[in-house]
Amino acid sequence: MHYSNSSAIALQASSLFLFLMLEKKNIRKRIFSGLLSGIAFDSFMHLVYFLITAMPFLKFKTEFAAGAALSVFLDIDHALEARSLDPEKLLSLGRRPYTHSILFSLVVSLSVIIVSSNPALSYIVFVSMLSHVMRDFSSGVTHVFYPFKQPSSYAFEFYVLFSVALAFLNRTILSLF
């Protein structure tokens, strides 16, 4: 299916709407309150959010798969920051590590294009990391604009606007590849 097809756009828009409704419900009251089930659900939601926002790039199968994996495995930095694999320590950092920032996402994606000379891979890595970071930002504990501090009182609303903008931007960027 060609992405400019109106049914593909409707699928992405409706998926994003349903995802954001579930996300808002989860922020208000955790759907899975258990420690391990909460971690698994968080990883699943990162993956689903990437799949929805990066949907236009499905034609780049290998790059898309790498982005999907990265969207989940980006949280390995929690173990490095906590210096432990203990789930309680991983979740009690107080804030996300500095690798959860727009600046770090840019640095990594620029490094990818330098090393691989693959602009599609570089952009999908950027979208993967950025979607992960912005989803974490919705809870108000991620310094996405590191090294600058930002107010978090409107974090979820900013996340919703970002999600819509990213979905639209990805459709536009796709035409460059």
PADOTOR-500255 format. One record per residue (C-alpha): z, y, x; residue in one letter; residue number from 0. Coordinates in Angstrom, 3 decimals. Layout:
N
R         z         y         x  resn  resi
R         Z         Y         X     a   NUM
...
This chain:
177
R         z         y         x  resn  resi
R     0.000     0.000     0.000     m     0
R    -0.972     3.386     1.407     h     1
R     2.069     5.653     1.518     y     2
R     0.443     8.620    -0.197     s     3
R     0.149     6.385    -3.256     n     4
R     2.270     7.919    -6.028     s     5
R     4.009     4.583    -6.742     s     6
R     5.206     4.359    -3.119     a     7
R     6.538     7.905    -3.311     i     8
R     8.248     7.151    -6.640     a     9
R     9.800     3.998    -5.148     l    10
R    11.186     5.956    -2.215     q    11
R    12.489     8.781    -4.433     a    12
R    14.172     6.450    -6.934     s    13
R    15.651     4.307    -4.124     s    14
R    17.058     7.412    -2.465     l    15
R    18.528     8.646    -5.753     f    16
R    20.258     5.307    -6.457     l    17
R    21.461     5.054    -2.862     f    18
R    23.011     8.544    -2.958     l    19
R    24.749     7.772    -6.257     m    20
R    26.280     4.644    -4.708     l    21
R    27.180     6.612    -1.587     e    22
R    29.009     9.272    -3.612     k    23
R    30.937     6.591    -5.488     k    24
R    31.863     4.914    -2.179     n    25
R    33.069     8.210    -0.665     i    26
R    35.317     8.905    -3.672     r    27
R    36.789     5.396    -3.737     k    28
R    35.863     2.723    -1.212     r    29
R    33.865    -0.056    -2.882     i    30
R    35.140    -2.565    -0.302     f    31
R    38.710    -1.819     0.699     s    32
R    39.165    -4.716     3.132     g    33
R    38.819    -3.907     6.814     l    34
R    36.020    -6.334     7.717     l    35
R    34.234    -6.065     4.367     s    36
R    34.341    -2.266     4.728     g    37
R    32.779    -2.458     8.198     i    38
R    30.078    -4.863     6.966     a    39
R    29.334    -2.638     3.957     f    40
R    29.097     0.445     6.194     d    41
R    26.590    -1.313     8.469     s    42
R    24.608    -2.477     5.447     f    43
R    24.516     1.060     4.040     m    44
R    23.293     2.456     7.390     h    45
R    20.473    -0.078     7.348     l    46
R    19.505     0.625     3.735     v    47
R    19.558     4.397     4.316     y    48
R    17.215     4.006     7.291     f    49
R    14.911     1.697     5.296     l    50
R    14.660     4.263     2.499     i    51
R    14.210     7.375     4.622     t    52
R    11.793     5.731     7.089     a    53
R     9.801     3.897     4.409     m    54
R     6.553     5.768     5.241     p    55
R     6.569     4.179     8.709     f    56
R     6.491     0.558     7.542     l    57
R     2.977     0.201     8.986     k    58
R     4.513     0.419    12.490     f    59
R     6.160    -2.988    12.183     k    60
R     7.624    -3.391    15.688     t    61
R     8.810     0.211    15.922     e    62
R    10.228     0.031    12.394     f    63
R    12.179    -3.147    13.240     a    64
R    13.593    -1.467    16.372     a    65
R    14.675     1.525    14.289     g    66
R    16.310    -0.731    11.699     a    67
R    18.305    -2.542    14.394     a    68
R    19.323     0.722    16.044     l    69
R    20.515     2.160    12.715     s    70
R    23.159    -0.578    12.596     v    71
R    23.944    -1.046    16.291     f    72
R    24.479     2.649    16.983     l    73
R    28.126     2.087    16.065     d    74
R    28.645     0.114    19.287     i    75
R    29.794     3.451    20.693     d    76
R    32.960     3.086    18.589     h    77
R    33.952     0.122    20.773     a    78
R    33.288     2.135    23.915     l    79
R    35.295     5.104    22.648     e    80
R    38.176     2.925    21.384     a    81
R    37.988     0.674    24.487     r    82
R    38.528    -2.246    22.148     s    83
R    36.814    -4.544    19.651     l    84
R    39.871    -4.490    17.381     d    85
R    38.546    -3.343    13.968     p    86
R    41.625    -1.202    13.321     e    87
R    41.133     0.682    16.597     k    88
R    37.410     1.047    15.924     l    89
R    38.096     2.737    12.608     l    90
R    41.005     4.907    13.707     s    91
R    39.167     7.167    16.143     l    92
R    39.766    10.250    13.981     g    93
R    36.202    11.433    14.521     r    94
R    32.943     9.811    15.488     r    95
R    32.022     9.677    19.188     p    96
R    29.786    12.432    20.560     y    97
R    26.858    10.032    20.549     t    98
R    26.856    10.665    16.793     h    99
R    25.145    14.048    17.124     s   100
R    21.732    15.604    16.654     i   101
R    21.680    16.562    20.335     l   102
R    22.217    12.954    21.462     f   103
R    19.554    11.755    18.997     s   104
R    17.067    14.214    20.499     l   105
R    17.908    13.236    24.078     v   106
R    17.471     9.523    23.340     v   107
R    14.185     9.968    21.448     s   108
R    12.786    12.188    24.223     l   109
R    13.815     9.539    26.751     s   110
R    12.025     6.896    24.692     v   111
R     8.753     8.832    24.647     i   112
R     8.965     9.428    28.412     i   113
R     9.614     5.749    29.141     v   114
R     7.341     4.166    26.518     s   115
R     4.598     6.773    25.898     s   116
R     4.821     5.633    22.264     n   117
R     5.263     8.657    19.959     p   118
R     5.727     6.462    16.869     a   119
R     8.577     4.555    18.528     l   120
R    10.162     7.771    19.760     s   121
R    10.055     9.358    16.300     y   122
R    11.350     6.232    14.551     i   123
R    14.234     6.030    17.058     v   124
R    14.997     9.673    16.279     f   125
R    14.910     9.041    12.513     v   126
R    17.070     5.935    12.930     s   127
R    19.727     7.727    14.945     m   128
R    19.580    10.891    12.855     l   129
R    19.876     8.993     9.561     s   130
R    22.910     7.140    10.938     h   131
R    24.535    10.340    12.193     v   132
R    23.910    12.239     8.956     m   133
R    25.244     9.395     6.833     r   134
R    28.433     9.444     8.905     d   135
R    28.494    13.240     8.557     f   136
R    28.767    12.852     4.772     s   137
R    32.409    11.826     5.245     s   138
R    33.126    15.049     7.156     g   139
R    34.339    13.478    10.423     v   140
R    31.175    13.578    12.518     t   141
R    30.340    16.471    14.817     h   142
R    26.573    16.357    14.219     v   143
R    26.061    19.777    15.752     f   144
R    27.947    18.895    18.960     y   145
R    28.853    20.813    21.087     p   146
R    29.391    23.217    18.165     f   147
R    31.973    22.607    15.488     k   148
R    30.883    22.798    11.875     q   149
R    32.650    23.093     8.549     p   150
R    32.771    19.849     6.638     s   151
R    33.696    21.112     3.169     s   152
R    30.095    20.678     1.974     y   153
R    29.249    17.623     4.061     a   154
R    28.039    15.439     1.172     f   155
R    25.918    18.190    -0.368     e   156
R    24.335    18.875     3.033     f   157
R    23.732    15.119     3.406     y   158
R    21.895    14.997     0.066     v   159
R    19.680    17.957     1.008     l   160
R    19.040    16.446     4.426     f   161
R    18.070    13.107     2.839     s   162
R    15.476    14.704     0.584     v   163
R    14.125    16.835     3.441     a   164
R    13.915    13.822     5.784     l   165
R    12.039    11.745     3.219     a   166
R     9.549    14.587     2.706     f   167
R     9.257    15.294     6.443     l   168
R     8.563    11.637     7.212     n   169
R     5.692    11.628     4.733     r   170
R     4.249    14.702     6.473     t   171
R     4.832    13.433    10.025     i   172
R     3.140    10.123     9.170     l   173
R    -0.166    11.952     8.879     s   174
R     0.099    12.847    12.606     l   175
R     0.076     9.182    13.696     f   176
